[in-house]
Amino acid sequence: MKFNEVNESYTMAEAIQEAQRCLNCKVPQCKKGCPISNEIPDWIHELKKGNLGNAISIIRTKSNLPAVCGRVCAHERQCEGACVLGKKGQHINIGKLERFIADFDAENKLTHEDVTEKKRGKVAVIGSGPAGITVAGDLSRMGFAVEMFEMEHQCGGVLRYGIPEYRLPKEVVAREIRYIESMGVVIHRDTHVGVEITVDKLFDQGFDAIFIGTGTGKPKSLQIPVYKNGVLLTDSDGKALSSDTLKGVRLATHFLRRMELYNEGFIEHDEVSIRPGHRVFVIGCGNTAMDAARTAIRIGAEHVEVVYHRGIENMAALKAEYDDAVKEGTNFSWHSSITELHVDDNDEITEVVIETKQPLPVAEGEVEKFEVTRRTERADRVVMAVGATPNTKIVRTTSGLENDERKFLITREVPYGMTTRKGVFAGGDVANRQATVVHAMQDAKRVAEGIARYVDAVKLMKEIGE
């Protein structure tokens, strides 16, 4: 069940025409708006002249994922949002230009990056998501021998299994992975660190430092009361039954991952929880919630509704993602929560009870007031998109590695990103620096610098000691 990409690329003529609108500002606000400080005016200037090889070379000095960033970055809140032409509603379409350049380079094999001699040290990277790819690419360019360890059969992490095909084609992700392999990065797929191999054993293999970029693989959940025939269900201890135990309740990340595994041929269609004709309710309003809702629509769900406890002005999702979801038929309930699940004798979800607390206008200084309404809707599936926390397998199997009370790895500022275990670094979501793909890359670039300085310092101290 392949989903066609929703946004079309530029033609060459369209890309150059769009690039020619750039003012090439002396103090480029677009660059300031980019978390990784991409040299945006410089590569747009090269595109204007038709020098696409120069353009992609400039982009790659800052980004290991140009084709990905061109598609899924929050451009409206970053580079494009900062563009001076945006004041007139005519910002440069920077993301689409970056995507065009990266795709054109890959399709025509314009550039080839020379492989740097790997004499500076040896680094292991655990996880192949945006943070892992960034650390691996940056350190490889710095002259480190890098080996990446990925538990899945395919690399990419959230890029591969968390963002649907219609937003980010998987061939684009695979292409970026092949690029860092061409730089000399060695990838070990189907290798689960913390299960099949430990951090200690990696050090025994001669690695000078280890980076953990495993993201947040353990989704959070909500405990919603479950009723059968009007009776609250309880467990053996008399506590309200966890709604997570119902087969009709699915975590958004799990649902999206299963969809991708089905598309890759690893599982059967009946192992994807949502079916044509289902009525689906998604809790949460970030980009993952939008992805889940829009994927359910593509599967053929009869009704898809996003239920969010706050207002539209507070949603974490990009407005562009919300607008597309609305166009495709997603319904939205603001200031609302699912307060009950009703099941039949087979514990299949039949209904949800939605409570809406609509704020009422009050005078300054008065206590907030709400108009509360409840409605019961027929339902087949509930999808949770309410955030996630890290898995703890690596922590449990690594001496000296500590996480905080919320399971995020504890790191330090100097050297940036080093954990409580000497020589072990972490970045991105697993270190509680959760945000977008490009923010994970921003953090990872700082960690890569921290790793390089640490390894250089350790080697220098050894030389002095000798």
N, C-alpha and C positions, 0 to 999 in steps of 0.2 A: 504494500500500500504506500507507494511513493507519492510525496507531496511536492508539486512544482514550486519553485522559488517564486515568491509573490512580487518582489521588486526587480524590475528589469535593469540591465546595465546600460551605460551610455554606448553609443557608437563612437568611433574615433572623432568624427566631426562634431558631435554633441559634446564630447569631453573637452576638446580644445576650445569650443565656443564658450563653455561654462568657465573654463580656466581663465579665459581672456577677460572675464568680468572682475577677477581678483585685482584689488588695488595695490597689492604688494606693500602693505603698510610698513613704515619704518619701525613702529612699535606694534608688532602683530598681536592683537588680542586673541586671535584664534590659537596661537601657540601657547599663550598663557592659559587658555581654557582647556588645553589638552593635558591630561594627567602625566603623560610621558614626554611632554614638551617636544612633540613632533615638529620638525622644521617645515611647517605647512606652506608658508609663502615661497620657500626655496624650491620645493618640488613641484608646486603649481606653476612656478615660473618656467621650470624646465619642460613641463607638459605643454605650456603655451607655445614653446618653440618646437615641439614635436620630439624632444629628447627624452623618450620614455625610459631608456636605460639609465640615464642620469637621475631621473625622477625616482625610480624604484631604489636605486643605490642610496639616495638621500633618506628615503623612508626607512630603509633597513638599518640605518645607523641608530635608530631609536626603537624600531618595532620588529619583533620576530613573527608577527601575525598580521601583516597588512591586509590580506584578503578577508580575514576574520573581522578585524576592527572596522574595516570599511562597511561591513554588513551589520554588526550587532552592537557597536559602541553607542553610547547615549549621546549622539552628536548634538541633539537639540539642547542638552544641558551643558555641553562642553564646548568643543571648537566652534560649531555652527552657532551655538547660543551666544558666543562671545564675538562673532564676526561683526564688524562695524556696519556692514550693509544690512544686518538683521534689524536695525532700527527702522528701516524702511520696509521690513518684511521681505527682503531680497537677499538673504545670506547666501554665500557660496555653498553649494552642495558638496562639502569637503569629503564626507564619507563615501559618497557615490564616486567621486573622483579617485579616491584612494583605492577603492575596490576595482575600478576600471584599470588603473595602472598595474595593480598586483595581478589581476587576471590576464591582462595583455602580456605581461612579462612571463607568466607561467605558460601560457598557451604558445607563445612564440620563442620561448627559451632565450630571451634577450640577454640576460646577465648570468654570470657564474661567479660565485664567491670563492676566492682561493682559500684552501684549507690551511689554517694556522698550525704551525708546528706545536705539538702538544708536549711541552717540556716543563710547564710551570707547576703542575700538580695534578692530582687525580681526585675527581669529585663524583659522588653518587647523587642522583636526583630521584626522589621517590614521588611518583605521580606525574602524569603527563598532561595536566590541565594547563590553563594559561600561565600560572605561576611557574610550573615546572618547565614548560617550553621556554619561557623567558630566561630563567636561570641557566638552563642548558645552553641556549643559543649565545647568551652574553659571555658565559665562562669559556665556551668553546672558542669564541673570537679572541678572548684574552690569552689563549694558549694553554688551557686546561684540557686534560683528557676527561671527558664526561660520559658517564653511563647512566641511562635512565631506566627505572624499574616501574613497570605498569602492571597492575593486577588484572586488567581487562585484556581481551584478545585484540581490541583496537585501541589506539592511543587517542588522546584529546580530552579525556575527562568530561567536564560539563559541556565542552564544545561538541563532543561526540554524542553524549547520552542525555544531555539536559536541554539542548536548544533544538527545536524541531527542524526537519529538513527544509520546510518552506521558508524559514528564515536564514538557515545556514546549511547549505548542501554539504553532505559528509565528504564528498570528494574534495571540497575546498580545504576541510580540516586535514584530510589525508595528504593533500599536496603540501601543506605547511609542515607536516611531520616529515615528509620526504625531504624537504629543504634542510631541516636541521640535521637529518641523517647525512645529507651530502656534505655538511660542514664537519663531519667526523664524530657526531654524537652516536654512541652505541645504545640501542634500545633493547631491553629484555621484556618482552610481553608475557602475559599469563604468569607473572611472578608477583606474589602477594607478600610484601614485606610485613613482618609481624606474624606471619603464618608459616611460609615456606623458607624464609630467611630472615634473620634479625639484623638490627643495626650493628650489634657487636660483631657479627660475622662479616658484615660489610667492611668494618674497620680492619678485621683480620685479613681481608683481601687486599689491603694496602691503600684504601681510600684515605685521603688527607682530610676531607670534610664530607658531610652528608647534608643534603637539603630535603626537607619534608614539605611537600606541597600537595597534600592529599585532600584538601578541601573539606567540605562538611557533608559527610556521607550518611549521617544519622538524622533524619528529619524529625522536627518537633511534631507534637500532635496536640489535639484538643480533646478533653474528656467531655463528651456530649451524652447526656442521659439517654438510655435506650429503653423503649417501652414495647411490650408485646401484649396485645389485647387489653391495653390500658393499665398494665402492671409494670412498674419499674423493675428491670432485670438487675440482679445482683450476682456476685461471684460467691464462691464457697465461704468467704469470710464475711459475707453480708454487705460488702461494699458495692456501690453502683458498678455495673459491668462496664469495662472499658470499651468505648466505641471503636477503638483501634482493632478489636478482635473480630469485627464484622467483615465479611468478605466484600460487602458493598462499599466499604470505606477504603479509599486508596490515597496514598501520598502522591502529590503531584510529580515529584522527582522519580518515584517508582513507576508511575504510569508512563511518563515520557521515556524512561529508560527501556521499559518493556516494549514500547512502540518501536524504538530503534532496534532492539534485539530481534523483533519480528521482521522488520524491514531487512535486516541482515541475514535472516534465515535461521537464526539460532533457536527460536521458539515458534510454536504454532499460534495461529490467530486466536484460538480460544483461550490462550494464556494472556491476552490483552484484555483488561477488565471491562472496558467500555465497548458496547455493541451498537450497531445501527438501531435507532428507535428508542434508545435509553433517554431518560430524563436525568440530567447531570447537574449537580450543584457544586460549585468551586468556592472554597473558603479562602480568602486572601485576595490581595489586589496588587501584587508585584508583577514583574515580567513573567515569572514562572507561572503565576495564575493565568495570565493572558495566553501563554503557550499551551497550558493544559486545556483551557476553554476552546481555543481555536483548533487544537488537535482533535478534541472531541467532536466538534462540528464537522471536521473533515472525515471523521470516521462514519458520520451519519447520525449523530445523536439527534433526537427529536427536539429537545429543549436543553439549552445550556444557560445557566445563570450564575453569575459571580456574586457572592454574598460577602459584603465588607462592613466591618463594624464602625468605620469612620466615613467621611464624605469624600467626594471625588477630588477635592482639593488636597487631600492627604494621601492619595494613592501613591505607591512607590513605582508603579508602572510608568513607562514613558507614555506621553500623550499620543504619540504616533501608534504605539502598540494598542492602546485603548481604542483609538479611532478605528483601527483596522478590525479589532474585535467586534465593535458595534456594527460596522459595515457587513461583517460576515454573519451576524445574527445573534451574537452574545447578548444576553440580558444582564442588567446590573441592579442590585438592591443595595442602596447606600444606608449607612447607619443601622445596619441589620446584622443579626447573628442567628445561626441555627441553634435552637435551644433544646430540641428533642428530635430523636430518630425513632420512627415506628417500624417494626419488623413483623413479618408473618411467622407462621409456625416453623418455617425452615430457616429462620433468622435472615431472610432476605429483606433489604430495605424496601419499604412500600411508600413511606411518607417522610417528609421533614416538616418541622414546625419552625417558621421564621418569625422572629420578633424584631420589629423595627422601632427604634427610639428616635423619632424625628425632633431635633432641637426646636424649641419655640422661642420667639423673640422675647427678650427680657430687658429691663432697664439696667443701666450700669450699676454694678454692685449687688444686683439680685442674684440669687442662687439659680443655677441652670434648671430649666424645665423642659420636659420632653412629652411629646404625644406618643404613647406606646400603642402599637397595633400588633396583632398576631394573626398569622395565616398558616394554613396547612396545605402543602403541595405534594402531589404525587411525585415519587422519586425512585430512581433505581441505583444511582451511585452518588457518593459524596467524595470530593477530591480535596485533600488538604494541601494548601500552599502557604504555610505559615512559618517558614524558616527551617533551619537545620543546625546541628552541632556536629563536631568531629567524631569519627570513630576512635576508639581508644586502644586498638590492638597493638599499635607500635609503642605507645606509652607503657602498656602492660608488659611488653617483652624487652624493654630497654631500661637498663639501670641508669639512674640519675636524670631521667627525662621526666619532667613534671608538667602537669596541666593545671589550670585554675578550676574553680568550683563549677564552671560551666563547660568544662572539658576542653577549652582552647589551650593550645601550647603557650607556655610562658616564654617570652623572648626579651632580649635586652637591646639597648640602643647602641652599645659599643662592645664588640663589633656588631653592627646592625643585623638583627635577625637571629643571633645565636641563642639557643635555648639554654636550659639549666644543665644540659649535658655538653661538655666541652667538645667542640668540633661539629656539633649537630645544629643545623640552622632550620628555620621554618619561615614561611611567608604566605601571604594571601589569606584565604578564609580560615585555614586551620589555626592561624595565629590571631583570630578574631579581627582581622582587617577585611571584613566582608563588604563587598561592593560589586561593581561591574567587572567585566573582563579586563578592561584597560586599567582599572584601579588595582586589580591583582597583578597585572604586569608592572605597574608603577612600583608597587611594594617589592616585587621580585627583583627588579633592577637594583634597588637599594641593597637587597640581601646579597645579590651577586657580587656587588662591590665589597660588602662586608666579608663574604667568603674569601674573596681574592686577597684582601688585606690580612685576614687571619692566617691563611695558608702561607703567604709570603713571610709573615712575622714568625711563624713557627719554624719555617725552614731557615730563616736568618739566625734565630736563637740556637738552632742545632749547629749551624756552621760556626758560630761564635764559641759554642761550647766545645766543639772539636778543636 
